[in-house]
Amino acid sequence: MRHLLRMAGHSGRTNMHARNLAIVWAPNLLRSRDIEASGFNGTAAFMEVRVQSIVVEFILTHVEQLF
């Protein structure tokens, strides 16, 4: 998480601020085999990724307090 926070610090050049990093990394960091096994697709899959990205963004914006 601290590494991703450092990456977000370069968002002026990379446009990879906390929200974009969360969108990219959330499905891997918060992967759920139960969800994969249930065959989420379409709207359900989108909503799950959205929730995951919100959680990862929150963690990234509060790294110092959490870790």
Secondary structure by P-SEA (a helix, b strand, c coil): caaaaaaaaacccccccaaaaaaaccccccccaaaaaacccaaaaaaaaaaaaaaaaaaaacccccc
